[in-house]
């Protein structure tokens, strides 16, 4: 049986990369942002990248330059080095997944996005998924996993068969993605949903009313969306989506 989202994933708004606000010392995906979300009772969405020594790190970008003062990529450094790099706007280093799991400790639902390690949404994935699964299989709180890359989701089905899994989906406008037009055309139609045993999608806010999303919803798929940035957008999103990932305001 395909695992479904636990009820809290549909009732607690999901703080995008934690409840981040650098003006208050809470960079995205930081321990401070995670703690703030927990204090307000929000669910949490985080991102995973893989370090050079195969440690899942809670960090969105491939490169370090936007979120820290360092150059280079996450994949070039080991976990000790990455934990020592302070996140811009805060006073903490880049956390690893183990640290964040200990911090959340089942208090709120945790939605985990696996960033595409192939680079072109292809099949060269599995190392990040396996490393994270080794930690997540021991975690007792509510979790769900997802990725833009359906091949990553297929790996998660193998490594975490009892955990709800979904695909992050988009309109895939070619000029907005570093992907070929053919790959964009393929992913736009969400053809891998059944193959990977997904039970939900998290779809791009501006494209929520597309026909494919309506079809999936009619067939029982749970619809989440990314990324809502105002109360007005939330009202519109909830006409289609059962829950939202949000930032820049309090959902």
Secondary structure, 3 states (H helix, E strand, C coil): CCCCCCCHHHHCCEEECCCCEHHHCECCCCHHHHHHHHHHCCEEEEEEEECCCCCEEECCCCECCCCCCCCCEHHHCCHHHHHCCECCCCCCECCEHHHHHHHHCCCCCEEEEECCCCCCCCCCCCHHHHHHHHHHCCCCCCEEEEECCHHHHHHHHHHCCCCEEEEEECCCCHHHCCCCHHHHHHHHCCCCCCCCCCCEEEEEHHHCCCHHHHHHHHCCCEEEEEEECCHHHHHHHCCCCCEEEECCCCC
